[in-house]
Structures are given as C-alpha cells and as structure tokens.
Amino acid sequence: MGYGNGKEIRTFSDPTSLVYSFAFSPDGSQIVSYSVNNRRVNNDQSYIMITLWDVTAGLGIWSVAISVSGILSLGFSPDATKIFAVINNNIYYSGSDEFPMPMVDYVNIGTIKIFDVATSREIITITDYSSRIVNAVFSPDGRQILSDTNNGMKLWDAVTGRLIKSYSFNSEHTFQTVESFAFNQDGSSIISGSFIGEMKLIDASTNLIIKNFPVNYGIISVAFSSDGRRIFSIFDNEIKIWDAATLQEIRSFTGHSFKAISSDGRRALSFSFREMIIWDITTGRAIARSVSLNNGEWGLYFSEY
C-alpha cells in the first residue's frame, strides 16, 4: 500500500502576511486561510485578511480585509459555496510587528461571518450576545450552522441568521464545555465532546440525548466516518472507534498525542515537539512519520504494510 513519496507539491506564498489558520474545501481543490499582515501597527484591525487559494495553481483567488481583531476558526459548507469565519474582537497581538502573536481574551459575545465563495461577498453576520463562540460547522445541506456555547451548542439558520434551537447540557462548568462536534451524513444526529470528559450523541431534531458515552477525561476531537457507520473520538494519546448503530465501542488504540481525524475517518494526525505521525485508523498502525532535523528541516518517512 503506497501513500506517496513525501515530496513538496505546492507552496502558497504571501510575503506580507503570517497565516494563523486554514481549511480545505470538501473536494480539496481550494483552501481558505486567515492571516495577519506583518506590517500592521498598534493592533490595527484593517490588516486581518481572509484569502481563498486555488490548490492546483498555488495562487490566491481573492482576499478580503475585515475589520475584526482575529479569527478563531474557518470552514467550508459541504457544497463549497460558502465559508464561515468565527470572529473574536478581543484578540490582541504581542511581539514584534514582523511576527505578531495572537492572544485571545474570551468574552460572552460570539460572532460568525458567512461569505460567498464565488464573489467573496459577506452574506450574513450571526451574533450570539449571550455566549462566546469558538467553533462552528455547517449542516450537511449547508442551510444551517452549528456553534458551541458556554454550556452546549446552538443551531442557526445560515441564510437569515435566525437562532433555530439551543442544545443545553446544563453543565456546572462555565469554560469551553463543547470542544468538538459534528453532524452525521444526513444531519439527523450530532456527536459532541468536551474537555471535561463528556461525549454525547444527540438527536438533532428533538434535542434529546441518545447516548452519554462512557468517557472520563478530556476529548480533543470527535467525528463521524463518511458513511456514518462509525464514530471516532480522540482523548490525547488514545483513539476510540464506536459503532454508530449499536453505540458500542469497537476498538481503541494508543500512540502519540493525537490532534485530528481526517474528514473520511480513515486517518489520524498526531504530533509532538519533534515528530508528526499519520495513522491508519482501521489498523491502528503508523503510515508516515516526519522527524524534525537540523535548521528547521523535516524528514518524511513512509511505511508499507
């Protein structure tokens, strides 16, 4: 089984900006990024940029400057016609103008801006005046968008900005209760996970909790497989795989410090200070490993199984 040769495919370059976050479109043909112009001074908000890139050409398609202090997360709608950006206006930048480092001050006001991919035009701004927002995700049909709150999640109409419903977990904790969440393939269920050791499967239409999963420590990420038959959860150095029909654990494996799962549920990424590993979730074995070498260089090694 081959996984490529590890050679660089493309470089995306903007010498005037530092990129802090990015996301791929569902088909992998485009990337949206959030950057801060390294010539900004005195935390001037006019230098926050959202850029859409063509992956094949390696060139920017459009860029828009927005008057906010920073962006917490980005993502595409499933049909790649819209982009969301979660805004925080209490981000300030320390360090030099050449290398500004974002520092986040969370407040109980959350904002999501939605942009049209074809025109770069801002379609709508959604504001939650009662809770901060850190993450968001579009529903499978792209008509709704789900956000986290201080003690649960909220579902919004992505066209009108109207609040459709709230999912309240009545948690005694006031910090970021929901760390990660995802829809299944038809939008009927939502899986959520939190740092405080809560993982829930929720009926999206009734708000009822279908299952509280037996976990007892912080969850970094949750996801459904592309066919909706499996649920994945990451707990630092462990991945658990659950059957979405029976809600029983199928298997688990431990390894590195896991950080993310691919959208199709086939790969997991883990990394430490000097090493990154790509894992095959089905087998629990490492596919590729990159090791930090001298002078900031990385060596990439592939395994065959």
C-alpha positions as a Markdown table, in Angstrom:
| # | Residue | x | y | z |
|---|---|---|---|---|
| 1 | Met | 0.0 | 0.0 | 0.0 |
| 2 | Gly | 1.6 | 3.3 | -1.1 |
| 3 | Tyr | 1.0 | 6.7 | 0.3 |
| 4 | Gly | 3.1 | 9.0 | -2.0 |
| 5 | Asn | 6.7 | 10.0 | -1.9 |
| 6 | Gly | 6.7 | 12.8 | 0.6 |
| 7 | Lys | 7.8 | 15.4 | -1.9 |
| 8 | Glu | 6.5 | 19.0 | -1.6 |
| 9 | Ile | 3.6 | 19.5 | -4.0 |
| 10 | Arg | 2.9 | 23.3 | -3.8 |
| 11 | Thr | 3.9 | 26.4 | -1.9 |
| 12 | Phe | 1.4 | 29.2 | -1.1 |
| 13 | Ser | 3.3 | 32.4 | -0.6 |
| 14 | Asp | 2.3 | 35.9 | 0.7 |
| 15 | Pro | 5.4 | 37.7 | 1.9 |
| 16 | Thr | 3.4 | 40.4 | 3.6 |
| 17 | Ser | 1.3 | 38.2 | 5.9 |
| 18 | Leu | 1.5 | 35.5 | 8.5 |
| 19 | Val | -1.0 | 32.7 | 8.2 |
| 20 | Tyr | -2.6 | 31.5 | 11.5 |
| 21 | Ser | -5.4 | 29.2 | 10.4 |
| 22 | Phe | -6.6 | 27.4 | 7.2 |
| 23 | Ala | -9.1 | 24.9 | 6.0 |
| 24 | Phe | -9.6 | 22.7 | 2.9 |
| 25 | Ser | -12.7 | 22.7 | 0.7 |
| 26 | Pro | -14.5 | 19.3 | 0.8 |
| 27 | Asp | -13.0 | 18.3 | -2.6 |
| 28 | Gly | -9.5 | 19.6 | -1.7 |
| 29 | Ser | -9.4 | 22.0 | -4.6 |
| 30 | Gln | -9.4 | 25.2 | -2.6 |
| 31 | Ile | -8.0 | 26.4 | 0.8 |
| 32 | Val | -9.3 | 29.3 | 2.9 |
| 33 | Ser | -6.8 | 31.0 | 5.2 |
| 34 | Tyr | -6.8 | 33.7 | 7.9 |
| 35 | Ser | -3.7 | 35.8 | 8.1 |
| 36 | Val | -2.4 | 38.9 | 9.8 |
| 37 | Asn | -0.4 | 41.5 | 7.8 |
| 38 | Asn | 3.1 | 41.7 | 9.3 |
| 39 | Arg | 3.1 | 45.4 | 8.6 |
| 40 | Arg | 0.2 | 46.1 | 11.0 |
| 41 | Val | 0.9 | 48.5 | 13.8 |
| 42 | Asn | -0.8 | 49.2 | 17.1 |
| 43 | Asn | -3.2 | 46.2 | 16.7 |
| 44 | Asp | -4.9 | 47.9 | 13.7 |
| 45 | Gln | -7.8 | 45.8 | 12.7 |
| 46 | Ser | -7.6 | 46.6 | 9.0 |
| 47 | Tyr | -4.9 | 44.0 | 8.4 |
| 48 | Ile | -6.9 | 40.9 | 9.1 |
| 49 | Met | -7.2 | 39.0 | 5.8 |
| 50 | Ile | -9.3 | 36.0 | 4.6 |
| 51 | Thr | -7.8 | 34.5 | 1.4 |
| 52 | Leu | -9.2 | 31.8 | -0.9 |
| 53 | Trp | -6.5 | 29.8 | -2.7 |
| 54 | Asp | -6.5 | 27.5 | -5.7 |
| 55 | Val | -4.7 | 24.4 | -4.6 |
| 56 | Thr | -3.6 | 23.3 | -8.2 |
| 57 | Ala | -2.2 | 26.7 | -9.2 |
| 58 | Gly | -1.0 | 27.7 | -5.8 |
| 59 | Leu | -2.4 | 31.2 | -6.3 |
| 60 | Gly | -4.8 | 33.3 | -4.4 |
| 61 | Ile | -8.3 | 33.6 | -5.9 |
| 62 | Trp | -9.4 | 36.5 | -3.7 |
| 63 | Ser | -8.6 | 38.2 | -0.5 |
| 64 | Val | -10.8 | 40.3 | 1.8 |
| 65 | Ala | -9.8 | 42.6 | 4.6 |
| 66 | Ile | -12.2 | 42.6 | 7.5 |
| 67 | Ser | -12.3 | 44.9 | 10.5 |
| 68 | Val | -12.0 | 42.4 | 13.3 |
| 69 | Ser | -9.2 | 41.7 | 15.7 |
| 70 | Gly | -8.9 | 38.0 | 14.9 |
| 71 | Ile | -10.5 | 34.7 | 13.7 |
| 72 | Leu | -10.8 | 31.6 | 15.8 |
| 73 | Ser | -11.9 | 29.0 | 13.2 |
| 74 | Leu | -12.7 | 28.7 | 9.5 |
| 75 | Gly | -14.6 | 26.2 | 7.3 |
| 76 | Phe | -16.5 | 25.5 | 4.1 |
| 77 | Ser | -20.0 | 24.4 | 3.6 |
| 78 | Pro | -20.4 | 20.8 | 2.2 |
| 79 | Asp | -21.1 | 22.1 | -1.3 |
| 80 | Ala | -18.1 | 24.6 | -1.1 |
| 81 | Thr | -20.3 | 27.6 | -1.9 |
| 82 | Lys | -19.9 | 29.3 | 1.5 |
| 83 | Ile | -17.2 | 29.9 | 4.0 |
| 84 | Phe | -17.7 | 30.6 | 7.7 |
| 85 | Ala | -15.3 | 32.5 | 10.0 |
| 86 | Val | -15.7 | 32.6 | 13.8 |
| 87 | Ile | -14.8 | 36.1 | 14.9 |
| 88 | Asn | -13.3 | 37.3 | 18.2 |
| 89 | Asn | -12.9 | 41.0 | 18.7 |
| 90 | Asn | -10.9 | 40.6 | 21.8 |
| 91 | Ile | -7.8 | 39.2 | 20.2 |
| 92 | Tyr | -4.7 | 41.3 | 20.7 |
| 93 | Tyr | -1.2 | 40.8 | 19.3 |
| 94 | Ser | 2.0 | 40.8 | 21.2 |
| 95 | Gly | 5.6 | 40.6 | 19.9 |
| 96 | Ser | 7.0 | 42.5 | 17.0 |
| 97 | Asp | 5.1 | 43.9 | 14.0 |
| 98 | Glu | 7.0 | 41.4 | 11.9 |
| 99 | Phe | 5.9 | 38.3 | 14.0 |
| 100 | Pro | 2.7 | 39.3 | 15.8 |
| 101 | Met | 1.4 | 36.5 | 18.2 |
| 102 | Pro | -2.4 | 36.4 | 18.8 |
| 103 | Met | -3.6 | 36.4 | 22.4 |
| 104 | Val | -7.3 | 35.6 | 23.0 |
| 105 | Asp | -9.5 | 37.1 | 25.6 |
| 106 | Tyr | -12.7 | 35.1 | 25.6 |
| 107 | Val | -15.9 | 37.2 | 26.3 |
| 108 | Asn | -19.5 | 36.3 | 26.2 |
| 109 | Ile | -20.2 | 37.6 | 22.8 |
| 110 | Gly | -19.8 | 35.3 | 19.7 |
| 111 | Thr | -19.8 | 36.2 | 16.0 |
| 112 | Ile | -19.9 | 34.1 | 12.8 |
| 113 | Lys | -19.5 | 35.7 | 9.4 |
| 114 | Ile | -20.5 | 33.8 | 6.3 |
| 115 | Phe | -19.0 | 34.6 | 2.9 |
| 116 | Asp | -19.9 | 33.6 | -0.7 |
| 117 | Val | -17.1 | 31.6 | -2.2 |
| 118 | Ala | -17.8 | 32.8 | -5.8 |
| 119 | Thr | -17.8 | 36.5 | -5.0 |
| 120 | Ser | -16.1 | 36.9 | -1.6 |
| 121 | Arg | -19.1 | 38.9 | -0.5 |
| 122 | Glu | -20.2 | 38.7 | 3.1 |
| 123 | Ile | -23.6 | 37.1 | 3.1 |
| 124 | Ile | -24.6 | 37.5 | 6.8 |
| 125 | Thr | -23.2 | 38.0 | 10.3 |
| 126 | Ile | -24.6 | 35.9 | 13.1 |
| 127 | Thr | -24.1 | 37.3 | 16.6 |
| 128 | Asp | -24.7 | 35.5 | 19.9 |
| 129 | Tyr | -24.9 | 38.1 | 22.6 |
| 130 | Ser | -25.1 | 35.6 | 25.5 |
| 131 | Ser | -22.1 | 33.3 | 24.8 |
| 132 | Arg | -18.7 | 33.2 | 23.2 |
| 133 | Ile | -18.2 | 31.1 | 20.0 |
| 134 | Val | -15.0 | 29.2 | 19.3 |
| 135 | Asn | -16.0 | 26.6 | 16.7 |
| 136 | Ala | -18.7 | 26.1 | 14.1 |
| 137 | Val | -19.8 | 23.6 | 11.4 |
| 138 | Phe | -22.3 | 23.6 | 8.6 |
| 139 | Ser | -25.1 | 21.1 | 8.4 |
| 140 | Pro | -24.8 | 18.6 | 5.6 |
| 141 | Asp | -27.2 | 20.6 | 3.4 |
| 142 | Gly | -25.4 | 23.8 | 4.2 |
| 143 | Arg | -28.6 | 25.6 | 5.2 |
| 144 | Gln | -27.8 | 25.7 | 8.9 |
| 145 | Ile | -24.7 | 26.2 | 11.0 |
| 146 | Leu | -23.9 | 24.8 | 14.5 |
| 147 | Ser | -21.9 | 26.7 | 17.0 |
| 148 | Asp | -20.6 | 26.0 | 20.5 |
| 149 | Thr | -21.7 | 27.9 | 23.6 |
| 150 | Asn | -20.7 | 28.2 | 27.2 |
| 151 | Asn | -22.8 | 25.2 | 28.1 |
| 152 | Gly | -23.8 | 23.5 | 24.9 |
| 153 | Met | -24.5 | 24.3 | 21.3 |
| 154 | Lys | -26.8 | 26.5 | 19.1 |
| 155 | Leu | -28.2 | 25.8 | 15.7 |
| 156 | Trp | -28.6 | 28.9 | 13.4 |
| 157 | Asp | -30.2 | 29.5 | 10.0 |
| 158 | Ala | -27.2 | 30.1 | 7.7 |
| 159 | Val | -29.3 | 32.3 | 5.4 |
| 160 | Thr | -31.3 | 34.5 | 7.8 |
| 161 | Gly | -29.1 | 34.3 | 10.9 |
| 162 | Arg | -32.1 | 33.3 | 13.0 |
| 163 | Leu | -31.5 | 31.1 | 16.0 |
| 164 | Ile | -33.3 | 27.8 | 15.4 |
| 165 | Lys | -32.6 | 25.9 | 18.6 |
| 166 | Ser | -30.3 | 25.5 | 21.6 |
| 167 | Tyr | -28.8 | 22.3 | 22.9 |
| 168 | Ser | -28.1 | 23.0 | 26.6 |
| 169 | Phe | -26.2 | 20.5 | 28.6 |
| 170 | Asn | -26.8 | 22.2 | 32.0 |
| 171 | Ser | -23.1 | 21.8 | 32.9 |
| 172 | Glu | -21.8 | 23.3 | 36.1 |
| 173 | His | -18.7 | 24.3 | 34.1 |
| 174 | Thr | -18.5 | 27.8 | 32.6 |
| 175 | Phe | -15.4 | 27.3 | 30.4 |
| 176 | Gln | -15.5 | 25.8 | 26.9 |
| 177 | Thr | -17.8 | 22.9 | 27.6 |
| 178 | Val | -18.0 | 21.6 | 24.0 |
| 179 | Glu | -14.6 | 21.3 | 22.4 |
| 180 | Ser | -15.6 | 19.4 | 19.2 |
| 181 | Phe | -18.9 | 18.5 | 17.4 |
| 182 | Ala | -20.0 | 17.0 | 14.1 |
| 183 | Phe | -23.1 | 16.1 | 12.1 |
| 184 | Asn | -23.6 | 12.6 | 10.7 |
| 185 | Gln | -24.1 | 12.3 | 6.9 |
| 186 | Asp | -27.8 | 13.1 | 6.8 |
| 187 | Gly | -27.8 | 15.7 | 9.6 |
| 188 | Ser | -30.1 | 13.7 | 11.9 |
| 189 | Ser | -27.6 | 13.2 | 14.7 |
| 190 | Ile | -24.8 | 15.3 | 16.3 |
| 191 | Ile | -21.8 | 14.0 | 18.2 |
| 192 | Ser | -20.2 | 16.3 | 20.7 |
| 193 | Gly | -17.2 | 16.0 | 23.0 |
| 194 | Ser | -15.7 | 18.2 | 25.7 |
| 195 | Phe | -12.5 | 18.7 | 27.8 |
| 196 | Ile | -14.5 | 17.9 | 30.9 |
| 197 | Gly | -15.0 | 14.3 | 29.8 |
| 198 | Glu | -18.4 | 14.4 | 28.3 |
| 199 | Met | -19.3 | 12.8 | 24.9 |
| 200 | Lys | -22.9 | 12.8 | 23.8 |
| 201 | Leu | -24.9 | 11.6 | 20.8 |
| 202 | Ile | -27.8 | 13.9 | 20.2 |
| 203 | Asp | -31.0 | 13.7 | 18.1 |
| 204 | Ala | -30.7 | 16.9 | 16.0 |
| 205 | Ser | -34.5 | 17.4 | 15.6 |
| 206 | Thr | -35.7 | 16.6 | 19.2 |
| 207 | Asn | -32.7 | 17.8 | 21.2 |
| 208 | Leu | -32.8 | 14.5 | 23.1 |
| 209 | Ile | -29.6 | 12.9 | 24.2 |
| 210 | Ile | -29.4 | 9.4 | 22.6 |
| 211 | Lys | -26.4 | 8.3 | 24.5 |
| 212 | Asn | -23.9 | 9.6 | 27.0 |
| 213 | Phe | -20.7 | 7.7 | 26.2 |
| 214 | Pro | -18.6 | 6.2 | 29.0 |
| 215 | Val | -15.6 | 8.6 | 28.9 |
| 216 | Asn | -13.8 | 10.1 | 31.9 |
| 217 | Tyr | -11.3 | 12.6 | 30.6 |
| 218 | Gly | -10.9 | 15.4 | 28.1 |
| 219 | Ile | -11.9 | 15.0 | 24.4 |
| 220 | Ile | -10.0 | 16.8 | 21.8 |
| 221 | Ser | -11.9 | 15.8 | 18.7 |
| 222 | Val | -15.0 | 13.8 | 17.5 |
| 223 | Ala | -16.1 | 12.8 | 14.0 |
| 224 | Phe | -18.3 | 10.5 | 12.0 |
| 225 | Ser | -17.0 | 8.3 | 9.3 |
| 226 | Ser | -18.1 | 9.4 | 5.8 |
| 227 | Asp | -20.6 | 6.6 | 5.6 |
| 228 | Gly | -22.0 | 7.5 | 9.1 |
| 229 | Arg | -21.4 | 4.0 | 10.4 |
| 230 | Arg | -18.6 | 4.8 | 12.8 |
| 231 | Ile | -17.9 | 7.5 | 15.4 |
| 232 | Phe | -14.4 | 8.5 | 16.3 |
| 233 | Ser | -13.2 | 10.2 | 19.5 |
| 234 | Ile | -9.7 | 11.5 | 20.4 |
| 235 | Phe | -8.5 | 11.6 | 24.0 |
| 236 | Asp | -5.0 | 12.9 | 23.9 |
| 237 | Asn | -3.0 | 9.7 | 23.2 |
| 238 | Glu | -5.9 | 7.4 | 22.5 |
| 239 | Ile | -8.5 | 7.0 | 19.7 |
| 240 | Lys | -11.7 | 5.1 | 20.3 |
| 241 | Ile | -13.9 | 3.8 | 17.5 |
| 242 | Trp | -17.6 | 3.3 | 18.2 |
| 243 | Asp | -20.4 | 1.6 | 16.1 |
| 244 | Ala | -22.9 | 4.4 | 15.3 |
| 245 | Ala | -25.8 | 1.9 | 15.2 |
| 246 | Thr | -25.2 | -0.1 | 18.4 |
| 247 | Leu | -23.2 | 2.7 | 20.2 |
| 248 | Gln | -20.8 | 0.1 | 21.4 |
| 249 | Glu | -17.0 | 0.6 | 21.4 |
| 250 | Ile | -15.4 | -1.4 | 18.5 |
| 251 | Arg | -11.8 | -0.8 | 19.3 |
| 252 | Ser | -9.3 | 1.6 | 20.6 |
| 253 | Phe | -5.6 | 2.2 | 20.2 |
| 254 | Thr | -3.0 | 4.4 | 21.8 |
| 255 | Gly | 0.1 | 6.1 | 20.5 |
| 256 | His | 1.2 | 9.6 | 20.1 |
| 257 | Ser | -0.5 | 12.8 | 21.1 |
| 258 | Phe | -3.4 | 12.7 | 18.7 |
| 259 | Lys | -4.8 | 16.0 | 17.4 |
| 260 | Ala | -7.1 | 15.5 | 14.5 |
| 261 | Ile | -9.1 | 13.0 | 12.4 |
| 262 | Ser | -9.5 | 13.2 | 8.6 |
| 263 | Ser | -12.9 | 14.0 | 7.3 |
| 264 | Asp | -13.4 | 10.5 | 5.9 |
| 265 | Gly | -12.4 | 8.9 | 9.2 |
| 266 | Arg | -9.5 | 6.9 | 7.7 |
| 267 | Arg | -6.5 | 8.8 | 9.0 |
| 268 | Ala | -5.4 | 10.5 | 12.3 |
| 269 | Leu | -2.7 | 13.0 | 12.9 |
| 270 | Ser | -0.6 | 13.1 | 16.0 |
| 271 | Phe | 2.5 | 15.2 | 16.8 |
| 272 | Ser | 4.9 | 16.2 | 19.5 |
| 273 | Phe | 7.7 | 18.8 | 19.6 |
| 274 | Arg | 9.9 | 16.9 | 17.2 |
| 275 | Glu | 7.7 | 14.4 | 15.4 |
| 276 | Met | 4.4 | 14.1 | 13.4 |
| 277 | Ile | 2.8 | 10.8 | 12.6 |
| 278 | Ile | -0.1 | 9.9 | 10.2 |
| 279 | Trp | -2.1 | 6.8 | 11.4 |
| 280 | Asp | -4.4 | 4.3 | 9.6 |
| 281 | Ile | -7.4 | 4.3 | 12.0 |
| 282 | Thr | -8.6 | 0.9 | 10.7 |
| 283 | Thr | -5.3 | -0.9 | 11.6 |
| 284 | Gly | -4.0 | 1.4 | 14.3 |
| 285 | Arg | -0.6 | 1.5 | 12.6 |
| 286 | Ala | 1.6 | 4.4 | 11.6 |
| 287 | Ile | 1.6 | 5.2 | 7.8 |
| 288 | Ala | 4.0 | 8.1 | 7.7 |
| 289 | Arg | 6.3 | 9.7 | 10.2 |
| 290 | Ser | 8.1 | 13.1 | 9.9 |
| 291 | Val | 11.0 | 13.9 | 12.2 |
| 292 | Ser | 12.5 | 17.3 | 13.0 |
| 293 | Leu | 16.0 | 17.6 | 11.7 |
| 294 | Asn | 18.5 | 20.4 | 11.9 |
| 295 | Asn | 17.9 | 24.0 | 10.9 |
| 296 | Gly | 14.1 | 23.7 | 11.0 |
| 297 | Glu | 14.0 | 20.9 | 8.3 |
| 298 | Trp | 11.8 | 17.9 | 8.5 |
| 299 | Gly | 12.4 | 14.4 | 7.1 |
| 300 | Leu | 9.3 | 12.4 | 6.0 |
| 301 | Tyr | 9.3 | 8.6 | 6.1 |
| 302 | Phe | 6.6 | 6.3 | 4.7 |
| 303 | Ser | 5.8 | 2.7 | 5.9 |
| 304 | Glu | 4.4 | -0.1 | 3.7 |
| 305 | Tyr | 2.0 | -2.6 | 5.2 |
